[in-house]
Amino acid sequence: MNIEEYEEAARIAQKIDFAFEDSFQDKEQRKLFYLFFNRYLLRVDPEGDMAPYDAMVLLWRTYPDEFAHMLKEMTEKGLIPD
């Protein structure tokens, strides 16, 4: 892992976290975010104690392919911009 990859993963995690916060009042979008968070982030944070941003960075570090798949699915669902 190099610093550029880490910075890119952190930037993406921040973008997802901001999109989640921005759409929190929309019940349908909030449900979709929780669906993805439960599907992907509970693997690295089974107790759900971490902030989503931190769990996403850990997911990237531990399971980079799943992180990429989560990003692809969230983009396809329109939860985050391209």
Accessible surface in RSA format (square Angstrom, percent):
REM  Atomic radii and reference values for relative SASA: ProtOr
REM  Chains: A
REM  Algorithm: Lee & Richards
REM  Probe-radius: 1.40
REM  Slices: 20
REM RES _ NUM      All-atoms   Total-Side   Main-Chain    Non-polar    All polar
REM                ABS   REL    ABS   REL    ABS   REL    ABS   REL    ABS   REL
RES MET A   1   146.75  76.0  63.78  42.2  82.97 197.5  64.90  55.2  81.85 108.4
RES ASN A   2    73.87  50.9  66.84  64.6   7.04  16.9  34.28  82.5  39.59  38.3
RES ILE A   3   108.00  61.5  99.94  74.5   8.06  19.4 102.60  73.9   5.40  14.6
RES GLU A   4   115.28  66.2 108.98  82.4   6.31  15.0  61.55 119.1  53.74  43.9
RES GLU A   5    88.34  50.7  82.57  62.5   5.77  13.7  32.70  63.2  55.64  45.4
RES TYR A   6    80.80  37.7  80.73  45.9   0.08   0.2  46.99  35.3  33.81  41.7
RES GLU A   7   101.32  58.2  94.68  71.6   6.64  15.8  36.34  70.3  64.99  53.1
RES GLU A   8    78.55  45.1  75.77  57.3   2.78   6.6  41.57  80.4  36.98  30.2
RES ALA A   9     2.43   2.2   0.92   1.4   1.51   3.4   2.11   3.0   0.32   0.9
RES ALA A  10    16.99  15.6  15.93  24.6   1.05   2.4  16.28  22.9   0.71   1.9
RES ARG A  11   120.70  50.7 115.62  58.9   5.08  12.1  68.62  93.8  52.08  31.6
RES ILE A  12    18.86  10.7  18.86  14.0   0.00   0.0  18.86  13.6   0.00   0.0
RES ALA A  13     0.00   0.0   0.00   0.0   0.00   0.0   0.00   0.0   0.00   0.0
RES GLN A  14    83.96  46.9  83.87  61.3   0.08   0.2   7.99  17.0  75.97  57.6
RES LYS A  15    54.03  26.4  47.64  29.2   6.39  15.2  34.73  31.3  19.30  20.6
RES ILE A  16     0.00   0.0   0.00   0.0   0.00   0.0   0.00   0.0   0.00   0.0
RES ASP A  17    23.78  16.7  23.78  23.7   0.00   0.0   0.25   0.6  23.53  23.5
RES PHE A  18   103.95  52.0 103.56  64.1   0.39   1.0 103.95  63.0   0.00   0.0
RES ALA A  19    16.30  15.0   8.84  13.6   7.46  17.0  14.13  19.9   2.17   5.7
RES PHE A  20    21.48  10.7  21.48  13.3   0.00   0.0  21.48  13.0   0.00   0.0
RES GLU A  21   104.94  60.2  86.50  65.4  18.44  43.9  33.63  65.1  71.31  58.2
RES ASP A  22   124.24  87.0  89.50  89.1  34.74  82.2  30.92  72.8  93.33  93.1
RES SER A  23    17.06  14.4  11.41  15.2   5.65  13.0  16.91  36.0   0.15   0.2
RES PHE A  24    75.60  37.8  75.46  46.7   0.15   0.4  75.50  45.8   0.10   0.3
RES GLN A  25   158.67  88.7 137.29 100.3  21.38  50.9  63.55 135.3  95.12  72.1
RES ASP A  26    68.64  48.1  58.62  58.3  10.02  23.7  24.43  57.5  44.21  44.1
RES LYS A  27   139.38  68.0 134.98  82.8   4.40  10.5  77.90  70.1  61.48  65.5
RES GLU A  28   112.08  64.3 111.07  84.0   1.00   2.4  57.17 110.6  54.91  44.8
RES GLN A  29    58.87  32.9  58.87  43.0   0.00   0.0   9.38  20.0  49.49  37.5
RES ARG A  30    55.29  23.2  55.16  28.1   0.13   0.3   3.09   4.2  52.20  31.6
RES LYS A  31   130.12  63.5 123.56  75.8   6.56  15.6  80.70  72.6  49.42  52.6
RES LEU A  32    55.20  30.7  54.69  39.1   0.52   1.3  55.20  38.8   0.00   0.0
RES PHE A  33     0.15   0.1   0.15   0.1   0.00   0.0   0.15   0.1   0.00   0.0
RES TYR A  34    96.68  45.1  96.68  55.0   0.00   0.0  73.63  55.3  23.05  28.4
RES LEU A  35    86.90  48.4  82.05  58.7   4.85  12.2  85.77  60.2   1.13   3.1
RES PHE A  36     1.74   0.9   1.74   1.1   0.00   0.0   1.74   1.1   0.00   0.0
RES PHE A  37    14.90   7.5  14.06   8.7   0.84   2.2  14.06   8.5   0.84   2.4
RES ASN A  38    84.50  58.3  76.47  73.9   8.03  19.3  17.16  41.3  67.34  65.1
RES ARG A  39   118.23  49.6  89.62  45.7  28.61  68.1  51.19  70.0  67.04  40.6
RES TYR A  40    13.49   6.3  13.49   7.7   0.00   0.0  10.09   7.6   3.40   4.2
RES LEU A  41    10.61   5.9  10.59   7.6   0.03   0.1  10.61   7.5   0.00   0.0
RES LEU A  42    74.08  41.3  69.93  50.0   4.15  10.4  70.26  49.3   3.81  10.3
RES ARG A  43   128.46  53.9  97.04  49.5  31.42  74.8  40.26  55.0  88.20  53.5
RES VAL A  44    22.26  14.6   2.75   2.5  19.50  47.0   8.28   7.2  13.98  37.9
RES ASP A  45    13.54   9.5  11.98  11.9   1.56   3.7   2.60   6.1  10.94  10.9
RES PRO A  46   100.46  73.2  77.74  70.9  22.72  82.6  78.85  65.1  21.60 134.3
RES GLU A  47   138.96  79.8 112.29  85.0  26.67  63.5  39.64  76.7  99.32  81.1
RES GLY A  48    47.78  58.9   0.00   N/A  47.78  58.9  18.50  50.8  29.27  65.6
RES ASP A  49   120.47  84.4  84.42  84.0  36.05  85.2  34.33  80.8  86.14  85.9
RES MET A  50    72.98  37.8  52.43  34.7  20.55  48.9  51.94  44.2  21.04  27.9
RES ALA A  51    53.40  49.1  40.71  62.8  12.69  28.9  47.57  67.0   5.83  15.4
RES PRO A  52    40.47  29.5  38.73  35.3   1.74   6.3  40.47  33.4   0.00   0.0
RES TYR A  53    69.78  32.6  69.69  39.7   0.09   0.2  49.92  37.5  19.86  24.5
RES ASP A  54    67.47  47.3  63.31  63.0   4.15   9.8  12.02  28.3  55.45  55.3
RES ALA A  55     2.11   1.9   2.11   3.2   0.00   0.0   2.11   3.0   0.00   0.0
RES MET A  56     0.00   0.0   0.00   0.0   0.00   0.0   0.00   0.0   0.00   0.0
RES VAL A  57    11.70   7.7  11.59  10.5   0.11   0.3  11.70  10.2   0.00   0.0
RES LEU A  58    57.21  31.9  55.95  40.0   1.25   3.2  56.88  39.9   0.32   0.9
RES LEU A  59     0.00   0.0   0.00   0.0   0.00   0.0   0.00   0.0   0.00   0.0
RES TRP A  60    36.31  14.6  34.59  16.7   1.72   4.0  15.17   8.1  21.14  34.3
RES ARG A  61   136.46  57.3 104.69  53.4  31.77  75.6  14.53  19.9 121.93  73.9
RES THR A  62    66.69  47.4  42.41  43.0  24.28  57.9  39.68  53.3  27.00  40.8
RES TYR A  63    68.40  31.9  65.03  37.0   3.37   8.8  35.28  26.5  33.12  40.8
RES PRO A  64    71.89  52.4  67.93  61.9   3.96  14.4  68.27  56.4   3.62  22.5
RES ASP A  65   122.38  85.7 115.99 115.4   6.40  15.1  36.87  86.8  85.51  85.3
RES GLU A  66    46.86  26.9  45.89  34.7   0.96   2.3  27.33  52.9  19.53  15.9
RES PHE A  67     7.63   3.8   7.63   4.7   0.00   0.0   7.63   4.6   0.00   0.0
RES ALA A  68    57.11  52.5  50.93  78.6   6.18  14.1  52.83  74.4   4.28  11.3
RES HIS A  69    89.81  49.1  85.75  59.6   4.06  10.4  61.41  63.3  28.40  33.0
RES MET A  70     0.00   0.0   0.00   0.0   0.00   0.0   0.00   0.0   0.00   0.0
RES LEU A  71    41.28  23.0  41.28  29.5   0.00   0.0  41.28  29.0   0.00   0.0
RES LYS A  72   121.08  59.1 113.84  69.9   7.24  17.2  78.82  70.9  42.26  45.0
RES GLU A  73    33.07  19.0  32.45  24.5   0.62   1.5  17.18  33.2  15.89  13.0
RES MET A  74     0.00   0.0   0.00   0.0   0.00   0.0   0.00   0.0   0.00   0.0
RES THR A  75    38.13  27.1  28.50  28.9   9.62  22.9  23.42  31.5  14.71  22.2
RES GLU A  76   118.67  68.1  80.21  60.7  38.46  91.6  47.24  91.4  71.42  58.3
RES LYS A  77   125.44  61.2  99.49  61.0  25.95  61.8  48.41  43.6  77.03  82.1
RES GLY A  78    52.10  64.2   0.00   N/A  52.10  64.2  30.38  83.4  21.71  48.6
RES LEU A  79    11.44   6.4   0.57   0.4  10.87  27.3   0.88   0.6  10.56  28.4
RES ILE A  80     5.41   3.1   0.00   0.0   5.41  13.0   1.72   1.2   3.69  10.0
RES PRO A  81    88.65  64.6  75.97  69.3  12.67  46.1  87.41  72.2   1.24   7.7
RES ASP A  82   154.12 108.0  98.92  98.5  55.19 130.5  62.05 146.0  92.07  91.8
END  Absolute sums over single chains surface
CHAIN  1 A     5296.7       4478.5        818.2       2865.3       2431.5
END  Absolute sums over all chains
TOTAL          5296.7       4478.5        818.2       2865.3       2431.5
